């Protein structure tokens, strides 16, 4: 069943992370808005921001399939006249945004964690690059996931084991894993850029349901067809099936497993002197 476009919108009041961004923005209009690593979720939030002063937008993705999906959604939400969805790699042969374009608000929504799949070893340059596109007084919002540890006490360890095996499957398929960065790393990057001031950091504990864990297990399963041999895929299938049983036990009686957190780091660019 296809949902009506308005029912797909994401409002800050219903989303903890985007709600935190709206709170940080306060009464200041969002103005010209750059979504530096777009996806369906952030686009559906941007569709609500005209009421909060967004004047235009540009949404960037390095993945062609994602670009098509986001463009189709933008058309469905009647956003196409307000901005552009662009395919491009921030560290490719051609910048996705001309160097003379400036924005009042820039969102990096899990962008740095995803970069290892598209621009490995460039993560330490990303925040500085985004800062160059900010107008004086403009705000940069960096959303990320604190890396999952190798081990955790209690039920939380199932999350660690699933992450390890999921990533092993990705690598065995010849693909690159995402590489999340700790909030302290993001904060250091911001404070090392002279024109940026670190304004605020908010964290959001993560509660994993059985289905959330299975979704990550299924990422591993989806890589089997690219494994070096059917025998290896069959053995890994047994490992993932066992992890699913462990997940079910850890989340019995609708229990959720708490481990790690998402974060929003807010930075502002200095006003012109």
C-alpha positions as CSV (number, residue, x, y, z in Angstrom):
1,X,0.0,0.0,0.0
2,X,1.3,3.4,-1.0
3,X,1.1,6.0,1.8
4,X,-0.2,9.5,1.1
5,X,2.8,11.8,0.8
6,X,1.9,13.9,3.9
7,X,1.9,10.7,6.0
8,X,5.5,10.1,5.1
9,X,6.7,13.4,6.4
10,X,9.1,13.4,9.4
11,X,8.5,16.1,11.9
12,X,11.0,17.1,14.6
13,X,8.4,16.5,17.3
14,X,8.3,12.9,16.3
15,X,12.0,12.3,15.7
16,X,14.5,12.7,18.6
17,X,17.5,13.7,16.5
18,X,15.8,16.1,14.1
19,X,13.8,17.5,17.1
20,X,17.1,18.3,18.8
21,X,18.3,20.1,15.7
22,X,15.1,22.2,15.6
23,X,15.6,23.0,19.2
24,X,19.2,24.1,18.6
25,X,18.1,26.2,15.6
26,X,15.7,28.1,17.8
27,X,14.0,31.0,16.1
28,X,16.6,31.3,13.4
29,X,15.3,30.4,10.0
30,X,17.0,27.4,8.3
31,X,17.5,29.5,5.2
32,X,19.5,27.9,2.4
33,X,19.9,24.2,3.4
34,X,22.5,21.7,2.3
35,X,21.9,18.0,3.1
36,X,25.5,16.8,2.5
37,X,24.7,13.1,2.6
38,X,21.0,12.7,1.9
39,X,18.6,9.8,2.3
40,X,14.9,9.2,2.4
41,X,14.6,10.0,6.1
42,X,16.4,13.4,6.1
43,X,14.6,14.4,2.9
44,X,11.2,13.8,4.5
45,X,12.3,16.0,7.4
46,X,13.5,18.7,5.0
47,X,10.0,18.7,3.4
48,X,8.7,20.1,6.7
49,X,11.2,22.9,7.0
50,X,9.6,25.5,4.8
51,X,7.5,26.3,7.8
52,X,10.7,26.9,9.7
53,X,12.3,29.2,7.2
54,X,14.0,26.9,4.7
55,X,14.3,28.9,1.5
56,X,16.0,26.3,-0.8
57,X,17.8,23.0,-0.5
58,X,20.4,20.9,-2.1
59,X,20.7,17.2,-1.3
60,X,23.8,15.2,-2.1
61,X,24.4,11.5,-2.4
62,X,27.3,9.4,-3.9
63,X,25.0,6.5,-4.7
64,X,23.0,6.6,-8.0
65,X,20.3,4.3,-6.8
66,X,19.8,6.5,-3.7
67,X,19.7,9.6,-5.9
68,X,16.9,8.1,-8.0
69,X,14.9,7.1,-4.9
70,X,15.4,10.5,-3.2
71,X,14.5,12.4,-6.4
72,X,11.3,10.3,-6.8
73,X,10.4,11.1,-3.2
74,X,11.1,14.8,-3.6
75,X,8.8,14.9,-6.7
76,X,6.1,13.0,-4.7
77,X,6.4,15.5,-1.8
78,X,6.3,18.5,-4.2
79,X,9.8,19.6,-3.2
80,X,11.3,19.7,-6.7
81,X,10.7,23.4,-7.2
82,X,12.5,24.2,-3.9
83,X,15.9,22.5,-4.6
84,X,17.9,19.8,-6.3
85,X,19.0,16.2,-5.6
86,X,22.5,15.8,-6.9
87,X,24.8,12.7,-7.4
88,X,28.3,13.4,-6.4
89,X,31.3,12.4,-4.3
90,X,32.7,15.1,-2.0
91,X,36.2,13.8,-2.9
92,X,35.7,12.7,-6.5
93,X,36.9,14.3,-9.7
94,X,34.2,17.0,-9.5
95,X,32.7,18.7,-6.5
96,X,28.9,18.1,-6.1
97,X,28.5,21.7,-5.0
98,X,30.2,24.7,-6.7
99,X,32.8,26.3,-4.4
100,X,31.0,29.7,-4.5
101,X,27.6,28.3,-3.2
102,X,26.9,29.2,0.4
103,X,24.4,27.8,2.8
104,X,22.8,28.9,6.1
105,X,22.4,25.4,7.4
106,X,24.3,22.2,6.6
107,X,23.3,18.7,7.8
108,X,25.8,15.8,7.8
109,X,23.4,13.0,8.7
110,X,25.5,9.9,9.4
111,X,27.7,11.1,6.5
112,X,31.1,10.6,8.1
113,X,30.3,7.1,9.1
114,X,29.3,6.3,5.5
115,X,32.3,7.8,3.9
116,X,34.5,4.7,4.1
117,X,32.4,3.2,1.4
118,X,32.9,6.1,-1.0
119,X,35.8,8.3,0.1
120,X,38.0,6.3,2.5
121,X,40.7,8.1,4.4
122,X,39.1,11.5,3.8
123,X,37.0,11.7,6.9
124,X,39.3,14.1,8.6
125,X,38.8,16.6,5.8
126,X,35.0,16.5,5.6
127,X,34.0,18.9,8.3
128,X,36.5,21.5,7.1
129,X,35.1,21.2,3.6
130,X,31.5,21.6,4.8
131,X,32.5,24.6,6.8
132,X,33.7,26.3,3.6
133,X,30.1,26.2,2.3
134,X,28.6,27.8,5.4
135,X,27.6,31.5,5.5
136,X,28.9,33.5,8.4
137,X,26.7,32.7,11.4
138,X,25.5,29.5,9.7
139,X,25.1,26.2,11.6
140,X,26.5,22.8,10.9
141,X,24.7,19.7,12.4
142,X,26.6,16.5,12.5
143,X,24.6,13.4,13.2
144,X,26.5,10.1,14.0
145,X,26.6,6.8,15.8
146,X,29.0,6.1,18.5
147,X,31.0,3.0,17.4
148,X,29.8,-0.3,18.8
149,X,32.4,-1.8,21.0
150,X,34.1,-5.2,20.6
151,X,32.5,-6.5,23.8
152,X,29.8,-5.4,26.2
153,X,28.6,-7.0,29.5
154,X,25.3,-8.7,29.7
155,X,22.7,-8.8,26.9
156,X,24.4,-5.9,25.1
157,X,27.1,-8.3,23.9
158,X,24.7,-9.7,21.3
159,X,24.9,-6.3,19.5
160,X,28.7,-6.5,19.5
161,X,28.7,-10.0,18.1
162,X,26.2,-9.2,15.4
163,X,28.2,-6.1,14.3
164,X,31.4,-8.2,14.0
165,X,29.8,-11.0,11.9
166,X,27.8,-8.5,9.8
167,X,31.0,-6.7,9.0
168,X,32.8,-10.0,8.3
169,X,30.2,-10.8,5.8
170,X,30.5,-7.5,4.1
171,X,34.3,-7.9,3.8
172,X,34.0,-11.5,2.5
173,X,31.7,-10.2,-0.2
174,X,34.4,-7.8,-1.3
175,X,32.6,-4.7,-0.1
176,X,33.6,-1.9,2.3
177,X,32.0,-1.5,5.8
178,X,30.8,1.8,7.2
179,X,33.2,3.2,9.8
180,X,31.6,5.2,12.5
181,X,33.5,7.8,14.5
182,X,33.2,8.6,18.2
183,X,31.6,11.8,19.3
184,X,34.9,12.9,20.8
185,X,36.6,12.6,17.4
186,X,33.9,14.8,15.9
187,X,34.3,17.4,18.6
188,X,38.1,17.5,18.1
189,X,37.6,18.0,14.4
190,X,35.2,20.9,15.0
191,X,37.4,22.6,17.6
192,X,40.5,22.4,15.3
193,X,38.8,24.5,12.7
194,X,39.3,28.2,13.6
195,X,36.1,29.6,12.0
196,X,33.9,27.0,13.8
197,X,32.7,27.1,17.4
198,X,31.4,24.0,19.1
199,X,27.9,24.9,20.4
200,X,26.3,21.8,21.7
201,X,26.4,18.0,21.8
202,X,23.4,15.9,22.5
203,X,23.4,12.1,22.9
204,X,20.5,9.6,22.5
205,X,20.8,6.1,24.0
206,X,19.9,3.3,21.6
207,X,17.4,0.6,22.5
208,X,17.6,-2.5,20.2
209,X,14.5,-4.6,19.6
210,X,14.7,-8.1,18.2
211,X,13.7,-6.9,14.8
212,X,16.3,-4.1,14.8
213,X,19.0,-6.7,15.5
214,X,17.6,-9.1,12.9
215,X,17.8,-6.3,10.4
216,X,21.5,-6.2,10.9
217,X,21.8,-9.9,10.7
218,X,20.0,-9.8,7.4
219,X,22.6,-7.4,6.0
220,X,25.1,-10.2,6.6
221,X,22.8,-12.7,4.9
222,X,22.3,-10.5,1.9
223,X,26.1,-10.8,1.1
224,X,26.1,-14.6,0.8
225,X,25.8,-14.6,-3.0
226,X,29.1,-12.7,-3.3
227,X,31.0,-15.0,-1.0
228,X,34.1,-16.8,-2.4
229,X,32.4,-20.2,-2.1
230,X,28.9,-21.7,-1.3
231,X,30.5,-23.7,1.5
232,X,31.7,-20.6,3.2
233,X,28.2,-19.0,2.8
234,X,26.6,-22.1,4.3
235,X,28.8,-22.1,7.4
236,X,28.3,-18.3,7.9
237,X,24.5,-18.9,7.6
238,X,24.7,-21.2,10.6
239,X,26.5,-18.5,12.6
240,X,23.9,-15.9,11.7
241,X,21.0,-18.2,12.5
242,X,22.6,-18.9,15.9
243,X,22.9,-15.1,16.5
244,X,19.2,-14.6,15.6
245,X,18.3,-17.2,18.3
246,X,20.6,-15.4,20.8
247,X,18.9,-12.1,19.9
248,X,15.5,-13.6,20.5
249,X,16.5,-14.8,23.9
250,X,18.1,-11.4,24.8
251,X,14.9,-9.5,23.9
252,X,12.3,-12.0,25.3
253,X,9.1,-10.5,26.6
254,X,9.5,-7.5,24.3
255,X,12.6,-6.4,26.1
256,X,15.0,-4.0,24.4
257,X,18.7,-4.1,24.7
258,X,20.4,-0.9,25.5
259,X,23.9,-0.2,24.0
260,X,25.6,2.9,22.7
261,X,24.1,6.1,21.4
262,X,23.5,8.4,18.5
263,X,24.6,12.0,18.7
264,X,24.1,15.4,17.3
265,X,27.0,17.8,17.4
266,X,26.2,21.5,16.6
267,X,28.8,24.0,15.4
268,X,28.4,27.6,14.2
269,X,30.6,29.6,11.8
270,X,32.0,32.9,13.0
271,X,30.3,36.0,11.9
272,X,32.2,38.2,9.4
273,X,34.3,40.9,11.1
